[in-house]
Structures are given as C-alpha cells and as structure tokens.
Amino acid sequence: MRATDLLPLLGILPAEVVEVVVRELPTAKRALDTLLRVRSPQGQEYLHLLE
C-alpha cells in the first residue's frame, strides 16, 4: 500500500504526501509511529501521525 492510498481513509483529501517517516525505538528496532508529511492543494504542509 502506498501512503497516498491512506489519504481517503484518513479523510484528508485532496492532498499530496510529501514524505513518509517511520520512527523506530532505539533499543528494539521496532516501528513506533509513522508520520506522513502532507501538502494541501493550497501549499500548506502538515504532519499526520499514524500509530
């Protein structure tokens, strides 16, 4: 699944995913959260946290 496929499910259309960041716990190498950096058609950028 691509990050852009998640946008309709998150209710943040229309938007463009600029970056996907996956944070890892330092000791166990397990994914903690995923951040989508999203840009609206008006050019505003914001982060959307997926847990």
PDB file with SEQRES, HELIX, SHEET and CRYST1 records, atoms N, CA, C and O in Angstrom:
SEQRES   1 A   51  MET ARG ALA THR ASP LEU LEU PRO LEU LEU GLY ILE LEU          
SEQRES   2 A   51  PRO ALA GLU VAL VAL GLU VAL VAL VAL ARG GLU LEU PRO          
SEQRES   3 A   51  THR ALA LYS ARG ALA LEU ASP THR LEU LEU ARG VAL ARG          
SEQRES   4 A   51  SER PRO GLN GLY GLN GLU TYR LEU HIS LEU LEU GLU              
HELIX    1 AA1 ALA A    3  LEU A   10  1                                   8    
SHEET    1 AA1 3 GLU A  16  GLU A  24  0                                        
SHEET    2 AA1 3 ALA A  31  ARG A  39 -1                                        
SHEET    3 AA1 3 GLU A  45  LEU A  50 -1                                        
CRYST1    1.000    1.000    1.000  90.00  90.00  90.00 P 1           1          
ATOM      1  N   MET A   1       0.843  -1.170   0.000  1.00  0.00           N  
ATOM      2  CA  MET A   1       0.000   0.000   0.000  1.00  0.00           C  
ATOM      3  C   MET A   1       0.892   1.238   0.000  1.00  0.00           C  
ATOM      4  O   MET A   1       1.891   1.298   0.717  1.00  0.00           O  
ATOM      5  N   ARG A   2       0.526   2.203  -0.797  1.00  0.00           N  
ATOM      6  CA  ARG A   2       1.255   3.470  -0.839  1.00  0.00           C  
ATOM      7  C   ARG A   2       0.643   4.451   0.142  1.00  0.00           C  
ATOM      8  O   ARG A   2      -0.530   4.331   0.497  1.00  0.00           O  
ATOM      9  N   ALA A   3       1.432   5.423   0.580  1.00  0.00           N  
ATOM     10  CA  ALA A   3       0.945   6.423   1.534  1.00  0.00           C  
ATOM     11  C   ALA A   3      -0.254   7.178   0.976  1.00  0.00           C  
ATOM     12  O   ALA A   3      -1.182   7.504   1.716  1.00  0.00           O  
ATOM     13  N   THR A   4      -0.241   7.454  -0.320  1.00  0.00           N  
ATOM     14  CA  THR A   4      -1.360   8.193  -0.917  1.00  0.00           C  
ATOM     15  C   THR A   4      -2.655   7.394  -0.867  1.00  0.00           C  
ATOM     16  O   THR A   4      -3.738   7.978  -0.896  1.00  0.00           O  
ATOM     17  N   ASP A   5      -2.565   6.066  -0.792  1.00  0.00           N  
ATOM     18  CA  ASP A   5      -3.763   5.233  -0.676  1.00  0.00           C  
ATOM     19  C   ASP A   5      -4.444   5.416   0.676  1.00  0.00           C  
ATOM     20  O   ASP A   5      -5.641   5.156   0.806  1.00  0.00           O  
ATOM     21  N   LEU A   6      -3.694   5.860   1.682  1.00  0.00           N  
ATOM     22  CA  LEU A   6      -4.248   6.056   3.016  1.00  0.00           C  
ATOM     23  C   LEU A   6      -5.035   7.356   3.155  1.00  0.00           C  
ATOM     24  O   LEU A   6      -5.892   7.464   4.032  1.00  0.00           O  
ATOM     25  N   LEU A   7      -4.757   8.341   2.304  1.00  0.00           N  
ATOM     26  CA  LEU A   7      -5.365   9.657   2.465  1.00  0.00           C  
ATOM     27  C   LEU A   7      -6.893   9.630   2.477  1.00  0.00           C  
ATOM     28  O   LEU A   7      -7.487  10.270   3.345  1.00  0.00           O  
ATOM     29  N   PRO A   8      -7.569   8.917   1.551  1.00  0.00           N  
ATOM     30  CA  PRO A   8      -9.037   8.890   1.619  1.00  0.00           C  
ATOM     31  C   PRO A   8      -9.543   8.260   2.919  1.00  0.00           C  
ATOM     32  O   PRO A   8     -10.569   8.684   3.452  1.00  0.00           O  
ATOM     33  N   LEU A   9      -8.836   7.256   3.430  1.00  0.00           N  
ATOM     34  CA  LEU A   9      -9.243   6.616   4.676  1.00  0.00           C  
ATOM     35  C   LEU A   9      -9.070   7.543   5.878  1.00  0.00           C  
ATOM     36  O   LEU A   9      -9.785   7.420   6.873  1.00  0.00           O  
ATOM     37  N   LEU A  10      -8.120   8.467   5.778  1.00  0.00           N  
ATOM     38  CA  LEU A  10      -7.868   9.413   6.856  1.00  0.00           C  
ATOM     39  C   LEU A  10      -8.714  10.672   6.727  1.00  0.00           C  
ATOM     40  O   LEU A  10      -8.729  11.512   7.627  1.00  0.00           O  
ATOM     41  N   GLY A  11      -9.425  10.801   5.595  1.00  0.00           N  
ATOM     42  CA  GLY A  11     -10.291  11.959   5.390  1.00  0.00           C  
ATOM     43  C   GLY A  11      -9.537  13.246   5.136  1.00  0.00           C  
ATOM     44  O   GLY A  11     -10.002  14.315   5.533  1.00  0.00           O  
ATOM     45  N   ILE A  12      -8.374  13.176   4.479  1.00  0.00           N  
ATOM     46  CA  ILE A  12      -7.577  14.382   4.240  1.00  0.00           C  
ATOM     47  C   ILE A  12      -7.344  14.596   2.747  1.00  0.00           C  
ATOM     48  O   ILE A  12      -6.217  14.843   2.317  1.00  0.00           O  
ATOM     49  N   LEU A  13      -8.411  14.500   1.965  1.00  0.00           N  
ATOM     50  CA  LEU A  13      -8.329  14.768   0.529  1.00  0.00           C  
ATOM     51  C   LEU A  13      -8.769  16.180   0.239  1.00  0.00           C  
ATOM     52  O   LEU A  13      -9.548  16.719   1.026  1.00  0.00           O  
ATOM     53  N   PRO A  14      -8.348  16.807  -0.798  1.00  0.00           N  
ATOM     54  CA  PRO A  14      -7.224  16.421  -1.639  1.00  0.00           C  
ATOM     55  C   PRO A  14      -5.919  16.855  -0.990  1.00  0.00           C  
ATOM     56  O   PRO A  14      -5.857  17.908  -0.357  1.00  0.00           O  
ATOM     57  N   ALA A  15      -4.903  16.066  -1.143  1.00  0.00           N  
ATOM     58  CA  ALA A  15      -3.596  16.376  -0.568  1.00  0.00           C  
ATOM     59  C   ALA A  15      -2.538  15.552  -1.286  1.00  0.00           C  
ATOM     60  O   ALA A  15      -2.849  14.616  -2.023  1.00  0.00           O  
ATOM     61  N   GLU A  16      -1.292  15.916  -1.056  1.00  0.00           N  
ATOM     62  CA  GLU A  16      -0.148  15.217  -1.647  1.00  0.00           C  
ATOM     63  C   GLU A  16       0.780  14.806  -0.524  1.00  0.00           C  
ATOM     64  O   GLU A  16       1.135  15.641   0.308  1.00  0.00           O  
ATOM     65  N   VAL A  17       1.182  13.551  -0.471  1.00  0.00           N  
ATOM     66  CA  VAL A  17       2.139  13.099   0.537  1.00  0.00           C  
ATOM     67  C   VAL A  17       3.521  13.540   0.095  1.00  0.00           C  
ATOM     68  O   VAL A  17       3.982  13.179  -0.988  1.00  0.00           O  
ATOM     69  N   VAL A  18       4.175  14.321   0.935  1.00  0.00           N  
ATOM     70  CA  VAL A  18       5.497  14.851   0.635  1.00  0.00           C  
ATOM     71  C   VAL A  18       6.588  13.910   1.136  1.00  0.00           C  
ATOM     72  O   VAL A  18       7.627  13.747   0.496  1.00  0.00           O  
ATOM     73  N   GLU A  19       6.334  13.289   2.301  1.00  0.00           N  
ATOM     74  CA  GLU A  19       7.359  12.448   2.922  1.00  0.00           C  
ATOM     75  C   GLU A  19       6.681  11.467   3.876  1.00  0.00           C  
ATOM     76  O   GLU A  19       5.659  11.791   4.481  1.00  0.00           O  
ATOM     77  N   VAL A  20       7.241  10.289   4.008  1.00  0.00           N  
ATOM     78  CA  VAL A  20       6.792   9.304   4.993  1.00  0.00           C  
ATOM     79  C   VAL A  20       7.971   9.011   5.905  1.00  0.00           C  
ATOM     80  O   VAL A  20       9.050   8.652   5.435  1.00  0.00           O  
ATOM     81  N   VAL A  21       7.768   9.163   7.212  1.00  0.00           N  
ATOM     82  CA  VAL A  21       8.820   8.940   8.203  1.00  0.00           C  
ATOM     83  C   VAL A  21       8.355   7.847   9.146  1.00  0.00           C  
ATOM     84  O   VAL A  21       7.262   7.937   9.706  1.00  0.00           O  
ATOM     85  N   VAL A  22       9.167   6.817   9.330  1.00  0.00           N  
ATOM     86  CA  VAL A  22       8.865   5.753  10.283  1.00  0.00           C  
ATOM     87  C   VAL A  22       9.875   5.856  11.414  1.00  0.00           C  
ATOM     88  O   VAL A  22      11.081   5.723  11.205  1.00  0.00           O  
ATOM     89  N   ARG A  23       9.366   6.095  12.606  1.00  0.00           N  
ATOM     90  CA  ARG A  23      10.228   6.205  13.786  1.00  0.00           C  
ATOM     91  C   ARG A  23      10.447   4.821  14.370  1.00  0.00           C  
ATOM     92  O   ARG A  23       9.531   3.998  14.388  1.00  0.00           O  
ATOM     93  N   GLU A  24      11.665   4.558  14.851  1.00  0.00           N  
ATOM     94  CA  GLU A  24      11.990   3.277  15.464  1.00  0.00           C  
ATOM     95  C   GLU A  24      12.423   3.490  16.899  1.00  0.00           C  
ATOM     96  O   GLU A  24      13.031   4.502  17.245  1.00  0.00           O  
ATOM     97  N   LEU A  25      12.096   2.514  17.721  1.00  0.00           N  
ATOM     98  CA  LEU A  25      12.587   2.537  19.096  1.00  0.00           C  
ATOM     99  C   LEU A  25      14.080   2.228  19.072  1.00  0.00           C  
ATOM    100  O   LEU A  25      14.493   1.309  18.365  1.00  0.00           O  
ATOM    101  N   PRO A  26      14.898   2.957  19.813  1.00  0.00           N  
ATOM    102  CA  PRO A  26      16.350   2.788  19.705  1.00  0.00           C  
ATOM    103  C   PRO A  26      16.868   1.424  20.153  1.00  0.00           C  
ATOM    104  O   PRO A  26      17.881   0.967  19.623  1.00  0.00           O  
ATOM    105  N   THR A  27      16.232   0.769  21.087  1.00  0.00           N  
ATOM    106  CA  THR A  27      16.785  -0.469  21.615  1.00  0.00           C  
ATOM    107  C   THR A  27      16.285  -1.716  20.907  1.00  0.00           C  
ATOM    108  O   THR A  27      17.021  -2.699  20.816  1.00  0.00           O  
ATOM    109  N   ALA A  28      15.076  -1.709  20.409  1.00  0.00           N  
ATOM    110  CA  ALA A  28      14.492  -2.942  19.887  1.00  0.00           C  
ATOM    111  C   ALA A  28      14.287  -2.938  18.373  1.00  0.00           C  
ATOM    112  O   ALA A  28      13.884  -3.961  17.818  1.00  0.00           O  
ATOM    113  N   LYS A  29      14.546  -1.848  17.699  1.00  0.00           N  
ATOM    114  CA  LYS A  29      14.356  -1.745  16.254  1.00  0.00           C  
ATOM    115  C   LYS A  29      12.926  -2.101  15.845  1.00  0.00           C  
ATOM    116  O   LYS A  29      12.714  -2.822  14.870  1.00  0.00           O  
ATOM    117  N   ARG A  30      11.963  -1.597  16.587  1.00  0.00           N  
ATOM    118  CA  ARG A  30      10.556  -1.819  16.260  1.00  0.00           C  
ATOM    119  C   ARG A  30       9.966  -0.481  15.830  1.00  0.00           C  
ATOM    120  O   ARG A  30      10.277   0.563  16.405  1.00  0.00           O  
ATOM    121  N   ALA A  31       9.121  -0.527  14.825  1.00  0.00           N  
ATOM    122  CA  ALA A  31       8.478   0.702  14.357  1.00  0.00           C  
ATOM    123  C   ALA A  31       7.514   1.209  15.416  1.00  0.00           C  
ATOM    124  O   ALA A  31       6.700   0.450  15.942  1.00  0.00           O  
ATOM    125  N   LEU A  32       7.610   2.484  15.723  1.00  0.00           N  
ATOM    126  CA  LEU A  32       6.772   3.087  16.750  1.00  0.00           C  
ATOM    127  C   LEU A  32       5.589   3.804  16.117  1.00  0.00           C  
ATOM    128  O   LEU A  32       4.439   3.476  16.408  1.00  0.00           O  
ATOM    129  N   ASP A  33       5.849   4.749  15.282  1.00  0.00           N  
ATOM    130  CA  ASP A  33       4.822   5.535  14.619  1.00  0.00           C  
ATOM    131  C   ASP A  33       5.250   5.798  13.185  1.00  0.00           C  
ATOM    132  O   ASP A  33       6.419   5.646  12.829  1.00  0.00           O  
ATOM    133  N   THR A  34       4.303   6.187  12.388  1.00  0.00           N  
ATOM    134  CA  THR A  34       4.587   6.617  11.026  1.00  0.00           C  
ATOM    135  C   THR A  34       4.036   8.023  10.866  1.00  0.00           C  
ATOM    136  O   THR A  34       2.891   8.298  11.225  1.00  0.00           O  
ATOM    137  N   LEU A  35       4.861   8.911  10.324  1.00  0.00           N  
ATOM    138  CA  LEU A  35       4.437  10.276  10.058  1.00  0.00           C  
ATOM    139  C   LEU A  35       4.328  10.486   8.565  1.00  0.00           C  
ATOM    140  O   LEU A  35       5.251  10.169   7.815  1.00  0.00           O  
ATOM    141  N   LEU A  36       3.184  11.028   8.127  1.00  0.00           N  
ATOM    142  CA  LEU A  36       3.030  11.429   6.737  1.00  0.00           C  
ATOM    143  C   LEU A  36       3.163  12.938   6.687  1.00  0.00           C  
ATOM    144  O   LEU A  36       2.434  13.644   7.385  1.00  0.00           O  
ATOM    145  N   ARG A  37       4.076  13.446   5.879  1.00  0.00           N  
ATOM    146  CA  ARG A  37       4.142  14.880   5.638  1.00  0.00           C  
ATOM    147  C   ARG A  37       3.268  15.134   4.415  1.00  0.00           C  
ATOM    148  O   ARG A  37       3.551  14.627   3.329  1.00  0.00           O  
ATOM    149  N   VAL A  38       2.211  15.915   4.589  1.00  0.00           N  
ATOM    150  CA  VAL A  38       1.181  16.095   3.571  1.00  0.00           C  
ATOM    151  C   VAL A  38       1.142  17.554   3.135  1.00  0.00           C  
ATOM    152  O   VAL A  38       1.306  18.457   3.956  1.00  0.00           O  
ATOM    153  N   ARG A  39       0.925  17.783   1.844  1.00  0.00           N  
ATOM    154  CA  ARG A  39       0.794  19.138   1.307  1.00  0.00           C  
ATOM    155  C   ARG A  39      -0.588  19.294   0.695  1.00  0.00           C  
ATOM    156  O   ARG A  39      -0.975  18.510  -0.171  1.00  0.00           O  
ATOM    157  N   SER A  40      -1.333  20.297   1.134  1.00  0.00           N  
ATOM    158  CA  SER A  40      -2.666  20.558   0.595  1.00  0.00           C  
ATOM    159  C   SER A  40      -2.535  21.238  -0.767  1.00  0.00           C  
ATOM    160  O   SER A  40      -1.452  21.712  -1.111  1.00  0.00           O  
ATOM    161  N   PRO A  41      -3.616  21.296  -1.549  1.00  0.00           N  
ATOM    162  CA  PRO A  41      -3.557  21.986  -2.841  1.00  0.00           C  
ATOM    163  C   PRO A  41      -3.189  23.464  -2.695  1.00  0.00           C  
ATOM    164  O   PRO A  41      -2.690  24.071  -3.642  1.00  0.00           O  
ATOM    165  N   GLN A  42      -3.429  24.043  -1.524  1.00  0.00           N  
ATOM    166  CA  GLN A  42      -3.079  25.445  -1.279  1.00  0.00           C  
ATOM    167  C   GLN A  42      -1.611  25.619  -0.883  1.00  0.00           C  
ATOM    168  O   GLN A  42      -1.155  26.742  -0.665  1.00  0.00           O  
ATOM    169  N   GLY A  43      -0.876  24.512  -0.791  1.00  0.00           N  
ATOM    170  CA  GLY A  43       0.546  24.568  -0.479  1.00  0.00           C  
ATOM    171  C   GLY A  43       0.884  24.473   0.994  1.00  0.00           C  
ATOM    172  O   GLY A  43       2.056  24.586   1.355  1.00  0.00           O  
ATOM    173  N   GLN A  44      -0.100  24.270   1.861  1.00  0.00           N  
ATOM    174  CA  GLN A  44       0.173  24.143   3.285  1.00  0.00           C  
ATOM    175  C   GLN A  44       0.668  22.734   3.587  1.00  0.00           C  
ATOM    176  O   GLN A  44       0.079  21.754   3.133  1.00  0.00           O  
ATOM    177  N   GLU A  45       1.748  22.635   4.354  1.00  0.00           N  
ATOM    178  CA  GLU A  45       2.281  21.334   4.735  1.00  0.00           C  
ATOM    179  C   GLU A  45       1.973  21.063   6.196  1.00  0.00           C  
ATOM    180  O   GLU A  45       2.027  21.966   7.030  1.00  0.00           O  
ATOM    181  N   TYR A  46       1.651  19.817   6.497  1.00  0.00           N  
ATOM    182  CA  TYR A  46       1.409  19.419   7.867  1.00  0.00           C  
ATOM    183  C   TYR A  46       1.741  17.952   8.025  1.00  0.00           C  
ATOM    184  O   TYR A  46       1.885  17.231   7.038  1.00  0.00           O  
ATOM    185  N   LEU A  47       1.865  17.502   9.281  1.00  0.00           N  
ATOM    186  CA  LEU A  47       2.176  16.116   9.589  1.00  0.00           C  
ATOM    187  C   LEU A  47       0.904  15.398  10.029  1.00  0.00           C  
ATOM    188  O   LEU A  47       0.078  15.960  10.748  1.00  0.00           O  
ATOM    189  N   HIS A  48       0.756  14.155   9.591  1.00  0.00           N  
ATOM    190  CA  HIS A  48      -0.353  13.317  10.023  1.00  0.00           C  
ATOM    191  C   HIS A  48       0.249  12.071  10.661  1.00  0.00           C  
ATOM    192  O   HIS A  48       0.967  11.317  10.004  1.00  0.00           O  
ATOM    193  N   LEU A  49      -0.044  11.855  11.939  1.00  0.00           N  
ATOM    194  CA  LEU A  49       0.536  10.752  12.697  1.00  0.00           C  
ATOM    195  C   LEU A  49      -0.327   9.513  12.568  1.00  0.00           C  
ATOM    196  O   LEU A  49      -1.541   9.564  12.768  1.00  0.00           O  
ATOM    197  N   LEU A  50       0.319   8.375  12.225  1.00  0.00           N  
ATOM    198  CA  LEU A  50      -0.344   7.083  12.190  1.00  0.00           C  
ATOM    199  C   LEU A  50       0.280   6.216  13.261  1.00  0.00           C  
ATOM    200  O   LEU A  50       1.497   6.035  13.277  1.00  0.00           O  
ATOM    201  N   GLU A  51      -0.522   5.681  14.147  1.00  0.00           N  
ATOM    202  CA  GLU A  51       0.008   4.811  15.202  1.00  0.00           C  
ATOM    203  C   GLU A  51      -0.369   3.379  14.938  1.00  0.00           C  
ATOM    204  O   GLU A  51      -0.014   2.493  15.716  1.00  0.00           O  
TER     205      GLU A  51                                                      
END                                                                             
